[in-house]
Amino acid sequence: MADRAPRRVRLDTPLEQRATRRPHYDPDAFGRVSEQIARFLGTARFLVYMTAFIIVWIVVNVTPIAFDPYTFTFLTLLLSLQASYAAPLILLAQNRQADRDRISLDEDRATSERLQADVEYLSREVASLRQALGEVATRDFLRAQLREVTEEVVARTRTASPDDDVTTEVARRAERDDRERRAQRKKRRAAEKASERATEERQDLREPFVGQHDAD
């Protein structure tokens, strides 16, 4: 079987992009780890550990059992490597914190806008209530009106005509006569009740005793 001839590639045809495999990682997990490392780097415990490590390194390499043949050059390399990794980790943690702060600020801004809208609505409602209360009769107004009406009635009563005085006197006499008639009726009823009681007592005295009937 003959070999296939290679396909010619035209200059006006773009080449097919081959899928390249890139390392996949979880940004959130990596960000959480970086924040934990950044928090640890900013503590006094890390400074104590770093100081103790450097002191032990220097003391050991000063003695005959030194394992750093480059006169602390390897220690400098380690410290530089640690600083080169610490700076990006700290920046990554700061970026994540800035994103959280931005989201928090957006939520606070939305909350402030809602509160401002509520305050404006309540202000309009209070203004409408004030206008409505301005048209309602208050307690002081009612008291003033009642005082004026009372004064007017008293004034009219004082300046009444003689016919009104005569009518009032007649009504008073009729009430007095009615009271006297009621009193006489009460006295008459009391006298009748007293006479009835006296009659009953007399009849009880006239009746013979039970023992006298038995003797007969």
VENPEQUI-V280975 format. One record per residue. RES is the residue in three letters. SS is DSSP state (H for helix, E for strand, L for the rest). Layout:
((RES & SS) (RES & SS))
This chain:
((MET & L) (ALA & L) (ASP & L) (ARG & L) (ALA & L) (PRO & L) (ARG & L) (ARG & L) (VAL & L) (ARG & L) (LEU & L) (ASP & L) (THR & L) (PRO & L) (LEU & L) (GLU & L) (GLN & L) (ARG & L) (ALA & L) (THR & L) (ARG & L) (ARG & L) (PRO & L) (HIS & L) (TYR & L) (ASP & L) (PRO & H) (ASP & H) (ALA & H) (PHE & H) (GLY & H) (ARG & H) (VAL & H) (SER & H) (GLU & H) (GLN & H) (ILE & H) (ALA & H) (ARG & H) (PHE & H) (LEU & H) (GLY & L) (THR & L) (ALA & H) (ARG & H) (PHE & H) (LEU & H) (VAL & H) (TYR & H) (MET & H) (THR & H) (ALA & H) (PHE & H) (ILE & H) (ILE & H) (VAL & H) (TRP & H) (ILE & H) (VAL & H) (VAL & H) (ASN & H) (VAL & H) (THR & L) (PRO & L) (ILE & L) (ALA & L) (PHE & L) (ASP & L) (PRO & L) (TYR & L) (THR & L) (PHE & L) (THR & H) (PHE & H) (LEU & H) (THR & H) (LEU & H) (LEU & H) (LEU & H) (SER & H) (LEU & H) (GLN & H) (ALA & H) (SER & H) (TYR & H) (ALA & H) (ALA & H) (PRO & H) (LEU & H) (ILE & H) (LEU & H) (LEU & H) (ALA & H) (GLN & H) (ASN & H) (ARG & H) (GLN & H) (ALA & H) (ASP & H) (ARG & H) (ASP & H) (ARG & H) (ILE & H) (SER & H) (LEU & H) (ASP & H) (GLU & H) (ASP & H) (ARG & H) (ALA & H) (THR & H) (SER & H) (GLU & H) (ARG & H) (LEU & H) (GLN & H) (ALA & H) (ASP & H) (VAL & H) (GLU & H) (TYR & H) (LEU & H) (SER & H) (ARG & H) (GLU & H) (VAL & H) (ALA & H) (SER & H) (LEU & H) (ARG & H) (GLN & H) (ALA & H) (LEU & H) (GLY & H) (GLU & L) (VAL & L) (ALA & L) (THR & L) (ARG & H) (ASP & H) (PHE & H) (LEU & H) (ARG & H) (ALA & H) (GLN & H) (LEU & H) (ARG & H) (GLU & H) (VAL & H) (THR & H) (GLU & H) (GLU & H) (VAL & H) (VAL & H) (ALA & H) (ARG & H) (THR & H) (ARG & H) (THR & L) (ALA & L) (SER & L) (PRO & H) (ASP & H) (ASP & H) (ASP & H) (VAL & H) (THR & H) (THR & H) (GLU & H) (VAL & H) (ALA & H) (ARG & H) (ARG & H) (ALA & H) (GLU & H) (ARG & H) (ASP & H) (ASP & H) (ARG & H) (GLU & H) (ARG & H) (ARG & H) (ALA & H) (GLN & H) (ARG & H) (LYS & H) (LYS & H) (ARG & H) (ARG & H) (ALA & H) (ALA & H) (GLU & H) (LYS & H) (ALA & H) (SER & H) (GLU & H) (ARG & H) (ALA & H) (THR & H) (GLU & H) (GLU & H) (ARG & H) (GLN & H) (ASP & H) (LEU & H) (ARG & H) (GLU & L) (PRO & L) (PHE & L) (VAL & H) (GLY & H) (GLN & H) (HIS & H) (ASP & H) (ALA & H) (ASP & L))
